[in-house]
Amino acid sequence: MKLKALWSGLALLSGSAFAMDSIAFWNSPQHGGNSFNRLPPDQAYFTALKGYGASWVRLSWDKWRPEQRDFLLGNADNYRGLMTQDLRILKETLARAHAAGLKVVITPLSLPGMRWAQNNDGRFDDRLWQDKRYWQQSAQFWRDLAGQLKDNPAIAAYNLINEPAPEKRAGLPEHASLEEMKAWYKAHQGTARDLPEFYQTVINAIREVDKMTPIMVDSGWYAAADSFSYWPSALSDDRVLYSFHMYEPYDATSAPNLKRLKPYVYPGVVPFGGKQEKWNGERVAGYLQQPFWWAKQRGVAQNRMVAGEFGCMRQLAGCRQYLEDVLSALDKTQAHWAFYSFREDAWDGMDYELGKRKVPWSYWQAMDEHKPDTLPRHATPEFEPISRRLGPSTR
């Protein structure tokens, strides 16, 4: 009995040490990149990201070839358990990131009842935000996945879902006023569109099997920086990181802008929130203050805030200045960040190592043939605002 008690005590100490270490990673600003590739990244990919000085990677698997309909889920219409082969591929990928010295935040783009639009014939899947039956399936999925990964040394956090938008089909305009947001939430609190309650449900399920690993949650309306504003409180878990994404003003930074007869430029006047606004470094900084105001009012430390994605089309006039302005604003905080994206093999729009040049036909041919992307990358002026802050190159 004494020996059993000793082993139990050691196990508790070991668990406590892991909990301390896993959250301690986030006590100082961590900088990294997003990996949303169609093929599981190889060792050279992670080594290259680490070579720039990155400390973490935000990893998504929804473009990888699945064992069944949806990677890991089997079928987002009715989750029944993790797919064994998919799980093996994920664990092998995590091992490569760990070997490169990177921490990983795993990030699904789909959950039960919320299949990612690009895997759903371009249709926005709103079922998760209409029927709490899918909440329970999502909670079970994360309980299962956490049970498999809770002791994995690569994992830095579980990012529960990428860019949720329960507000989209429920009458709340994007970038609405704070008063409108609060009124909307009051009307929908406790329903299937209650994002904080959804997160709490999933977190509770994870903590049944994994009490240690930090959890990252995106704000609503596709992780908009102003969409934490209506949350009445922080979540009831002291190992939660709060993540927002920054592409505003979207009409200027996104791909459709480059197809306009006269594209919007940055800095410049751009439509935002139903009116024309001048966007420059000052406006970017002011907009990015919103999640930090919310955090301060709710007792959330700055080092629990994350800019989980930010970027602009690399061929946009002013993209380099935009990246500099976003990062200059984040420099004044203790927040973490991950740029979008690093060496994406399915879309070249925000692959800053390519500079402003168009990719050759071989890039698209590799995609069509499900082959690895072999296009050379290197540091460019477009990438400089990011690479300078990642750290000194070790390559």
DRENDO-1510 file (C-alpha; in Angstrom, 1 decimal, always signed):
<recs>
REC; n; res; u; v; w
REC; 1; MET; +0.0; +0.0; +0.0 .
REC; 2; LYS; +2.9; +2.4; +0.9 .
REC; 3; LEU; +4.5; +1.6; -2.5 .
REC; 4; LYS; +1.2; +2.2; -4.3 .
REC; 5; ALA; +0.8; +5.5; -2.5 .
REC; 6; LEU; +4.3; +6.6; -3.4 .
REC; 7; TRP; +3.7; +5.9; -7.1 .
REC; 8; SER; +0.4; +7.7; -6.9 .
REC; 9; GLY; +2.1; +10.7; -5.4 .
REC; 10; LEU; +4.8; +10.7; -8.1 .
REC; 11; ALA; +2.1; +10.6; -10.8 .
REC; 12; LEU; +0.4; +13.6; -9.3 .
REC; 13; LEU; +3.7; +15.5; -9.1 .
REC; 14; SER; +4.5; +14.5; -12.7 .
REC; 15; GLY; +1.1; +15.7; -13.8 .
REC; 16; SER; +1.4; +19.0; -11.9 .
REC; 17; ALA; +4.8; +19.6; -13.5 .
REC; 18; PHE; +3.4; +19.0; -17.0 .
REC; 19; ALA; +0.6; +21.4; -16.3 .
REC; 20; MET; +3.0; +24.0; -15.1 .
REC; 21; ASP; +5.3; +23.5; -18.1 .
REC; 22; SER; +2.5; +23.5; -20.7 .
REC; 23; ILE; +1.0; +26.8; -19.6 .
REC; 24; ALA; +4.5; +28.3; -18.8 .
REC; 25; PHE; +5.3; +28.2; -22.5 .
REC; 26; TRP; +2.6; +30.9; -22.9 .
REC; 27; ASN; +3.9; +33.2; -20.1 .
REC; 28; SER; +6.2; +35.1; -22.5 .
REC; 29; PRO; +5.3; +36.2; -26.1 .
REC; 30; GLN; +5.5; +33.3; -28.6 .
REC; 31; HIS; +5.7; +33.9; -32.3 .
REC; 32; GLY; +5.0; +31.4; -35.1 .
REC; 33; GLY; +3.2; +30.6; -38.3 .
REC; 34; ASN; +0.1; +28.8; -39.6 .
REC; 35; SER; +0.2; +25.5; -41.4 .
REC; 36; PHE; -2.9; +24.9; -43.5 .
REC; 37; ASN; -1.4; +22.6; -46.1 .
REC; 38; ARG; -2.9; +19.9; -48.2 .
REC; 39; LEU; -0.2; +17.4; -47.4 .
REC; 40; PRO; +1.1; +16.7; -43.9 .
REC; 41; PRO; +4.2; +18.8; -43.6 .
REC; 42; ASP; +7.6; +17.0; -43.8 .
REC; 43; GLN; +10.6; +17.4; -41.6 .
REC; 44; ALA; +12.2; +20.0; -43.8 .
REC; 45; TYR; +9.0; +22.2; -43.6 .
REC; 46; PHE; +9.1; +22.4; -39.8 .
REC; 47; THR; +12.9; +22.8; -39.7 .
REC; 48; ALA; +12.6; +25.8; -42.1 .
REC; 49; LEU; +10.0; +27.5; -39.9 .
REC; 50; LYS; +12.1; +26.9; -36.8 .
REC; 51; GLY; +15.1; +28.2; -38.8 .
REC; 52; TYR; +13.4; +31.6; -39.0 .
REC; 53; GLY; +13.2; +31.6; -35.2 .
REC; 54; ALA; +9.5; +30.5; -34.8 .
REC; 55; SER; +8.6; +28.8; -31.5 .
REC; 56; TRP; +5.2; +27.4; -32.5 .
REC; 57; VAL; +3.0; +26.3; -35.4 .
REC; 58; ARG; -0.7; +26.4; -35.7 .
REC; 59; LEU; -1.5; +23.2; -37.4 .
REC; 60; SER; -4.7; +22.2; -39.3 .
REC; 61; TRP; -5.5; +18.9; -41.0 .
REC; 62; ASP; -8.7; +19.5; -42.9 .
REC; 63; LYS; -7.0; +19.6; -46.3 .
REC; 64; TRP; -5.2; +16.3; -45.7 .
REC; 65; ARG; -6.5; +13.2; -47.5 .
REC; 66; PRO; -9.0; +11.6; -45.0 .
REC; 67; GLU; -9.5; +7.9; -44.2 .
REC; 68; GLN; -13.3; +8.5; -44.7 .
REC; 69; ARG; -15.3; +11.7; -45.5 .
REC; 70; ASP; -13.7; +14.0; -42.9 .
REC; 71; PHE; -10.2; +13.8; -41.5 .
REC; 72; LEU; -10.2; +12.4; -37.9 .
REC; 73; LEU; -14.0; +12.8; -37.6 .
REC; 74; GLY; -14.9; +10.1; -40.1 .
REC; 75; ASN; -18.1; +12.1; -41.0 .
REC; 76; ALA; -19.0; +15.5; -39.7 .
REC; 77; ASP; -22.6; +14.6; -40.1 .
REC; 78; ASN; -22.4; +12.0; -37.3 .
REC; 79; TYR; -19.2; +11.6; -35.3 .
REC; 80; ARG; -18.7; +8.0; -34.0 .
REC; 81; GLY; -15.1; +7.9; -33.0 .
REC; 82; LEU; -11.6; +8.9; -34.2 .
REC; 83; MET; -10.3; +7.5; -37.4 .
REC; 84; THR; -7.3; +5.3; -36.6 .
REC; 85; GLN; -5.2; +5.9; -39.7 .
REC; 86; ASP; -5.9; +9.7; -39.6 .
REC; 87; LEU; -4.8; +9.8; -35.9 .
REC; 88; ARG; -1.6; +7.9; -36.8 .
REC; 89; ILE; -0.8; +10.5; -39.5 .
REC; 90; LEU; -1.4; +13.4; -37.1 .
REC; 91; LYS; +0.8; +11.8; -34.4 .
REC; 92; GLU; +3.6; +11.3; -37.0 .
REC; 93; THR; +3.3; +15.0; -38.1 .
REC; 94; LEU; +3.4; +16.1; -34.5 .
REC; 95; ALA; +6.6; +14.1; -34.0 .
REC; 96; ARG; +8.2; +15.9; -36.9 .
REC; 97; ALA; +7.3; +19.3; -35.5 .
REC; 98; HIS; +8.6; +18.3; -32.1 .
REC; 99; ALA; +11.9; +17.1; -33.6 .
REC; 100; ALA; +12.3; +20.5; -35.2 .
REC; 101; GLY; +11.9; +22.2; -31.8 .
REC; 102; LEU; +8.4; +23.6; -32.5 .
REC; 103; LYS; +5.4; +23.6; -30.2 .
REC; 104; VAL; +2.1; +22.8; -31.9 .
REC; 105; VAL; -1.4; +24.2; -31.5 .
REC; 106; ILE; -3.8; +21.8; -33.2 .
REC; 107; THR; -6.7; +23.5; -35.0 .
REC; 108; PRO; -9.6; +21.7; -36.7 .
REC; 109; LEU; -11.5; +23.6; -39.4 .
REC; 110; SER; -14.4; +21.2; -39.0 .
REC; 111; LEU; -16.4; +19.8; -36.1 .
REC; 112; PRO; -19.5; +17.6; -36.0 .
REC; 113; GLY; -22.3; +19.7; -37.6 .
REC; 114; MET; -19.8; +22.3; -38.9 .
REC; 115; ARG; -18.0; +21.0; -42.0 .
REC; 116; TRP; -15.5; +23.6; -43.3 .
REC; 117; ALA; -17.0; +25.3; -46.3 .
REC; 118; GLN; -14.2; +24.4; -48.7 .
REC; 119; ASN; -14.9; +20.7; -47.9 .
REC; 120; ASN; -18.6; +21.3; -48.2 .
REC; 121; ASP; -19.0; +22.5; -51.8 .
REC; 122; GLY; -18.6; +26.1; -50.7 .
REC; 123; ARG; -21.6; +26.0; -48.4 .
REC; 124; PHE; -21.5; +27.5; -44.9 .
REC; 125; ASP; -22.5; +24.7; -42.4 .
REC; 126; ASP; -24.5; +26.2; -39.6 .
REC; 127; ARG; -25.9; +23.0; -38.0 .
REC; 128; LEU; -23.6; +23.2; -35.0 .
REC; 129; TRP; -25.1; +26.5; -34.1 .
REC; 130; GLN; -28.7; +25.3; -34.5 .
REC; 131; ASP; -28.7; +22.0; -32.7 .
REC; 132; LYS; -27.0; +21.2; -29.4 .
REC; 133; ARG; -26.8; +17.5; -30.4 .
REC; 134; TYR; -23.8; +18.5; -32.4 .
REC; 135; TRP; -22.3; +20.2; -29.3 .
REC; 136; GLN; -22.3; +16.8; -27.6 .
REC; 137; GLN; -20.7; +15.2; -30.6 .
REC; 138; SER; -18.1; +17.9; -30.7 .
REC; 139; ALA; -17.4; +17.5; -27.0 .
REC; 140; GLN; -17.0; +13.7; -27.5 .
REC; 141; PHE; -14.6; +14.3; -30.4 .
REC; 142; TRP; -12.4; +16.6; -28.3 .
REC; 143; ARG; -12.6; +14.2; -25.3 .
REC; 144; ASP; -11.4; +11.4; -27.5 .
REC; 145; LEU; -8.6; +13.5; -29.2 .
REC; 146; ALA; -7.4; +14.9; -25.9 .
REC; 147; GLY; -7.3; +11.4; -24.5 .
REC; 148; GLN; -4.9; +10.5; -27.3 .
REC; 149; LEU; -2.7; +13.6; -27.2 .
REC; 150; LYS; -2.7; +14.7; -23.5 .
REC; 151; ASP; +0.9; +13.5; -22.9 .
REC; 152; ASN; +2.2; +14.4; -26.4 .
REC; 153; PRO; +5.3; +16.7; -25.9 .
REC; 154; ALA; +4.6; +18.6; -29.1 .
REC; 155; ILE; +1.3; +20.0; -28.0 .
REC; 156; ALA; +1.1; +23.5; -26.7 .
REC; 157; ALA; -2.7; +24.0; -26.9 .
REC; 158; TYR; -5.9; +22.7; -28.3 .
REC; 159; ASN; -7.5; +25.4; -30.5 .
REC; 160; LEU; -11.1; +24.1; -30.3 .
REC; 161; ILE; -12.4; +25.3; -33.7 .
REC; 162; ASN; -11.1; +27.7; -36.3 .
REC; 163; GLU; -13.1; +30.9; -37.0 .
REC; 164; PRO; -16.5; +30.0; -35.7 .
REC; 165; ALA; -19.4; +32.2; -36.9 .
REC; 166; PRO; -22.6; +31.4; -34.9 .
REC; 167; GLU; -23.7; +35.0; -35.5 .
REC; 168; LYS; -23.6; +34.8; -39.3 .
REC; 169; ARG; -27.1; +33.5; -39.9 .
REC; 170; ALA; -28.7; +34.9; -36.8 .
REC; 171; GLY; -29.1; +38.6; -37.5 .
REC; 172; LEU; -26.0; +40.1; -36.1 .
REC; 173; PRO; -24.1; +42.2; -38.7 .
REC; 174; GLU; -20.3; +41.8; -38.9 .
REC; 175; HIS; -18.6; +44.5; -36.9 .
REC; 176; ALA; -21.8; +45.7; -35.3 .
REC; 177; SER; -21.7; +48.2; -32.5 .
REC; 178; LEU; -21.1; +47.0; -29.0 .
REC; 179; GLU; -24.7; +47.7; -28.0 .
REC; 180; GLU; -26.0; +45.6; -30.9 .
REC; 181; MET; -23.6; +42.8; -30.0 .
REC; 182; LYS; -24.7; +42.7; -26.4 .
REC; 183; ALA; -28.4; +42.8; -27.3 .
REC; 184; TRP; -27.9; +40.0; -29.8 .
REC; 185; TYR; -26.1; +37.9; -27.2 .
REC; 186; LYS; -28.7; +38.5; -24.6 .
REC; 187; ALA; -31.4; +37.2; -27.1 .
REC; 188; HIS; -29.3; +34.1; -27.9 .
REC; 189; GLN; -27.7; +33.3; -24.6 .
REC; 190; GLY; -28.3; +29.6; -23.7 .
REC; 191; THR; -29.2; +28.7; -27.3 .
REC; 192; ALA; -27.1; +26.7; -29.7 .
REC; 193; ARG; -25.6; +30.0; -30.9 .
REC; 194; ASP; -24.1; +30.7; -27.5 .
REC; 195; LEU; -20.4; +30.5; -28.3 .
REC; 196; PRO; -19.0; +30.9; -24.8 .
REC; 197; GLU; -21.3; +28.2; -23.5 .
REC; 198; PHE; -20.3; +25.9; -26.4 .
REC; 199; TYR; -16.7; +26.4; -25.5 .
REC; 200; GLN; -17.4; +25.7; -21.8 .
REC; 201; THR; -19.2; +22.5; -22.7 .
REC; 202; VAL; -16.2; +21.3; -24.8 .
REC; 203; ILE; -13.7; +22.4; -22.2 .
REC; 204; ASN; -15.5; +20.4; -19.5 .
REC; 205; ALA; -15.4; +17.3; -21.7 .
REC; 206; ILE; -11.7; +17.7; -22.3 .
REC; 207; ARG; -10.9; +18.2; -18.6 .
REC; 208; GLU; -12.5; +14.8; -17.9 .
REC; 209; VAL; -9.4; +13.2; -19.5 .
REC; 210; ASP; -6.8; +16.0; -19.7 .
REC; 211; LYS; -6.7; +18.6; -16.9 .
REC; 212; MET; -3.4; +20.1; -18.1 .
REC; 213; THR; -3.2; +21.1; -21.7 .
REC; 214; PRO; -3.9; +24.8; -22.5 .
REC; 215; ILE; -7.0; +25.4; -24.6 .
REC; 216; MET; -7.3; +28.2; -27.2 .
REC; 217; VAL; -10.6; +29.6; -28.2 .
REC; 218; ASP; -11.4; +31.8; -31.2 .
REC; 219; SER; -13.8; +34.7; -31.0 .
REC; 220; GLY; -17.0; +34.7; -33.1 .
REC; 221; TRP; -17.7; +36.1; -36.5 .
REC; 222; TYR; -14.7; +34.3; -38.0 .
REC; 223; ALA; -12.5; +35.2; -35.0 .
REC; 224; ALA; -12.9; +38.9; -35.5 .
REC; 225; ALA; -10.9; +41.1; -33.1 .
REC; 226; ASP; -14.0; +42.9; -32.0 .
REC; 227; SER; -16.1; +39.8; -31.4 .
REC; 228; PHE; -15.0; +39.0; -27.8 .
REC; 229; SER; -16.7; +42.3; -26.9 .
REC; 230; TYR; -20.1; +40.8; -26.2 .
REC; 231; TRP; -18.8; +38.0; -24.0 .
REC; 232; PRO; -19.9; +38.8; -20.5 .
REC; 233; SER; -17.0; +37.0; -18.8 .
REC; 234; ALA; -13.9; +34.9; -19.3 .
REC; 235; LEU; -14.4; +31.2; -19.4 .
REC; 236; SER; -14.1; +29.3; -16.1 .
REC; 237; ASP; -10.7; +27.6; -16.8 .
REC; 238; ASP; -7.4; +29.1; -15.9 .
REC; 239; ARG; -5.5; +27.5; -18.8 .
REC; 240; VAL; -7.5; +29.2; -21.7 .
REC; 241; LEU; -5.9; +31.4; -24.4 .
REC; 242; TYR; -8.2; +33.8; -26.3 .
REC; 243; SER; -7.5; +34.1; -30.0 .
REC; 244; PHE; -8.5; +36.6; -32.7 .
REC; 245; HIS; -7.6; +36.9; -36.3 .
REC; 246; MET; -6.6; +40.1; -38.2 .
REC; 247; TYR; -7.4; +40.7; -41.8 .
REC; 248; GLU; -9.2; +44.0; -41.4 .
REC; 249; PRO; -10.1; +45.8; -43.6 .
REC; 250; TYR; -10.9; +42.6; -45.3 .
REC; 251; ASP; -12.1; +44.3; -48.5 .
REC; 252; ALA; -8.5; +45.5; -49.0 .
REC; 253; THR; -6.4; +42.6; -47.7 .
REC; 254; SER; -8.3; +39.6; -49.3 .
REC; 255; ALA; -8.0; +37.9; -52.6 .
REC; 256; PRO; -11.2; +39.4; -54.2 .
REC; 257; ASN; -9.7; +42.8; -54.0 .
REC; 258; LEU; -7.0; +42.0; -56.5 .
REC; 259; LYS; -9.7; +41.2; -59.1 .
REC; 260; ARG; -11.3; +44.6; -58.8 .
REC; 261; LEU; -10.9; +47.0; -61.7 .
REC; 262; LYS; -9.4; +49.4; -59.2 .
REC; 263; PRO; -8.3; +47.5; -56.1 .
REC; 264; TYR; -8.4; +49.2; -52.7 .
REC; 265; VAL; -4.9; +50.1; -51.5 .
REC; 266; TYR; -3.4; +50.1; -48.0 .
REC; 267; PRO; -3.1; +52.7; -46.5 .
REC; 268; GLY; -6.3; +54.0; -47.9 .
REC; 269; VAL; -10.1; +54.4; -47.7 .
REC; 270; VAL; -11.8; +51.1; -47.6 .
REC; 271; PRO; -15.4; +49.9; -46.8 .
REC; 272; PHE; -15.7; +48.6; -43.2 .
REC; 273; GLY; -18.8; +48.1; -41.0 .
REC; 274; GLY; -21.1; +49.6; -43.6 .
REC; 275; LYS; -19.2; +52.8; -44.2 .
REC; 276; GLN; -16.1; +54.1; -45.8 .
REC; 277; GLU; -13.1; +54.4; -43.5 .
REC; 278; LYS; -9.5; +55.5; -43.7 .
REC; 279; TRP; -7.3; +52.6; -42.7 .
REC; 280; ASN; -3.6; +53.1; -41.7 .
REC; 281; GLY; -1.3; +52.2; -38.9 .
REC; 282; GLU; -3.3; +54.3; -36.4 .
REC; 283; ARG; -6.6; +52.7; -37.4 .
REC; 284; VAL; -5.1; +49.2; -37.3 .
REC; 285; ALA; -3.7; +49.8; -33.8 .
REC; 286; GLY; -7.1; +51.2; -32.6 .
REC; 287; TYR; -9.0; +48.3; -33.9 .
REC; 288; LEU; -6.6; +45.8; -32.3 .
REC; 289; GLN; -7.0; +47.4; -28.9 .
REC; 290; GLN; -10.5; +46.0; -28.7 .
REC; 291; PRO; -9.7; +42.4; -27.6 .
REC; 292; PHE; -7.2; +43.8; -25.1 .
REC; 293; TRP; -9.8; +46.2; -23.6 .
REC; 294; TRP; -12.2; +43.2; -23.2 .
REC; 295; ALA; -9.4; +41.1; -21.6 .
REC; 296; LYS; -8.5; +43.8; -19.1 .
REC; 297; GLN; -12.1; +44.3; -18.1 .
REC; 298; ARG; -12.5; +40.5; -17.6 .
REC; 299; GLY; -9.2; +40.0; -15.7 .
REC; 300; VAL; -7.5; +38.2; -18.5 .
REC; 301; ALA; -3.8; +38.8; -18.7 .
REC; 302; GLN; -2.3; +40.0; -22.0 .
REC; 303; ASN; -0.1; +36.8; -22.2 .
REC; 304; ARG; -3.3; +34.8; -22.6 .
REC; 305; MET; -4.3; +36.7; -25.8 .
REC; 306; VAL; -3.3; +35.4; -29.2 .
REC; 307; ALA; -3.4; +36.9; -32.7 .
REC; 308; GLY; -3.9; +33.4; -34.2 .
REC; 309; GLU; -3.8; +34.6; -37.8 .
REC; 310; PHE; -3.0; +37.8; -39.6 .
REC; 311; GLY; -2.1; +38.5; -43.2 .
REC; 312; CYS; -2.7; +40.2; -46.5 .
REC; 313; MET; -2.4; +39.2; -50.2 .
REC; 314; ARG; +1.3; +39.4; -50.9 .
REC; 315; GLN; +0.6; +41.1; -54.3 .
REC; 316; LEU; -1.4; +43.9; -52.6 .
REC; 317; ALA; +0.1; +47.3; -52.8 .
REC; 318; GLY; +0.9; +48.1; -49.2 .
REC; 319; CYS; +0.9; +44.5; -47.9 .
REC; 320; ARG; +4.4; +44.9; -46.4 .
REC; 321; GLN; +3.3; +48.1; -44.7 .
REC; 322; TYR; +0.1; +46.4; -43.4 .
REC; 323; LEU; +2.1; +43.6; -41.9 .
REC; 324; GLU; +4.4; +46.1; -40.2 .
REC; 325; ASP; +1.4; +48.0; -38.8 .
REC; 326; VAL; -0.3; +44.9; -37.4 .
REC; 327; LEU; +2.9; +43.7; -35.8 .
REC; 328; SER; +3.9; +47.1; -34.5 .
REC; 329; ALA; +0.5; +47.2; -32.7 .
REC; 330; LEU; +1.1; +43.7; -31.3 .
REC; 331; ASP; +4.6; +44.6; -30.3 .
REC; 332; LYS; +3.2; +46.9; -27.6 .
REC; 333; THR; +1.4; +44.0; -25.9 .
REC; 334; GLN; +2.4; +40.6; -24.4 .
REC; 335; ALA; +0.3; +38.7; -26.9 .
REC; 336; HIS; +1.4; +35.8; -28.9 .
REC; 337; TRP; +1.0; +35.6; -32.7 .
REC; 338; ALA; +1.1; +33.3; -35.7 .
REC; 339; PHE; +1.2; +34.7; -39.3 .
REC; 340; TYR; -0.8; +33.3; -42.1 .
REC; 341; SER; +0.7; +31.4; -43.6 .
REC; 342; PHE; +4.0; +29.4; -44.0 .
REC; 343; ARG; +4.7; +27.7; -47.3 .
REC; 344; GLU; +1.2; +26.8; -48.1 .
REC; 345; ASP; +1.0; +24.2; -50.8 .
REC; 346; ALA; -2.7; +24.7; -51.7 .
REC; 347; TRP; -2.8; +28.5; -52.1 .
REC; 348; ASP; -0.1; +31.0; -52.7 .
REC; 349; GLY; -1.9; +34.3; -51.8 .
REC; 350; MET; -0.2; +34.9; -48.4 .
REC; 351; ASP; +3.1; +33.0; -48.9 .
REC; 352; TYR; +5.4; +35.9; -48.4 .
REC; 353; GLU; +8.6; +34.0; -49.2 .
REC; 354; LEU; +7.4; +34.1; -52.8 .
REC; 355; GLY; +7.5; +37.9; -52.9 .
REC; 356; LYS; +5.2; +39.5; -55.4 .
REC; 357; ARG; +5.8; +37.1; -58.3 .
REC; 358; LYS; +3.3; +34.7; -59.7 .
REC; 359; VAL; +3.8; +31.0; -59.1 .
REC; 360; PRO; +4.7; +28.8; -62.1 .
REC; 361; TRP; +2.4; +26.3; -63.5 .
REC; 362; SER; +4.3; +23.5; -61.7 .
REC; 363; TYR; +2.8; +24.7; -58.4 .
REC; 364; TRP; -0.7; +24.0; -59.6 .
REC; 365; GLN; +0.3; +20.8; -61.4 .
REC; 366; ALA; +1.7; +19.4; -58.1 .
REC; 367; MET; -1.6; +20.2; -56.5 .
REC; 368; ASP; -3.6; +18.5; -59.3 .
REC; 369; GLU; -1.4; +15.4; -59.0 .
REC; 370; HIS; -1.4; +15.3; -55.2 .
REC; 371; LYS; +2.3; +15.7; -55.2 .
REC; 372; PRO; +4.5; +17.7; -52.8 .
REC; 373; ASP; +5.1; +21.4; -53.6 .
REC; 374; THR; +8.8; +21.8; -54.5 .
REC; 375; LEU; +8.7; +25.5; -55.3 .
REC; 376; PRO; +11.8; +27.2; -53.7 .
REC; 377; ARG; +11.2; +29.8; -51.0 .
REC; 378; HIS; +13.5; +32.4; -49.5 .
REC; 379; ALA; +13.4; +35.5; -47.4 .
REC; 380; THR; +11.9; +38.5; -49.3 .
REC; 381; PRO; +11.1; +42.1; -48.5 .
REC; 382; GLU; +7.4; +41.1; -48.2 .
REC; 383; PHE; +8.3; +38.6; -45.5 .
REC; 384; GLU; +10.7; +41.0; -43.6 .
REC; 385; PRO; +8.2; +42.5; -41.1 .
REC; 386; ILE; +7.5; +38.9; -39.9 .
REC; 387; SER; +10.9; +37.3; -40.2 .
REC; 388; ARG; +12.6; +40.2; -38.4 .
REC; 389; ARG; +10.4; +39.5; -35.4 .
REC; 390; LEU; +10.6; +35.7; -35.5 .
REC; 391; GLY; +14.2; +35.9; -34.5 .
REC; 392; PRO; +17.7; +35.5; -35.9 .
REC; 393; SER; +18.0; +32.8; -38.6 .
REC; 394; THR; +19.8; +29.6; -37.5 .
REC; 395; ARG; +19.9; +28.2; -41.0 .
</recs>
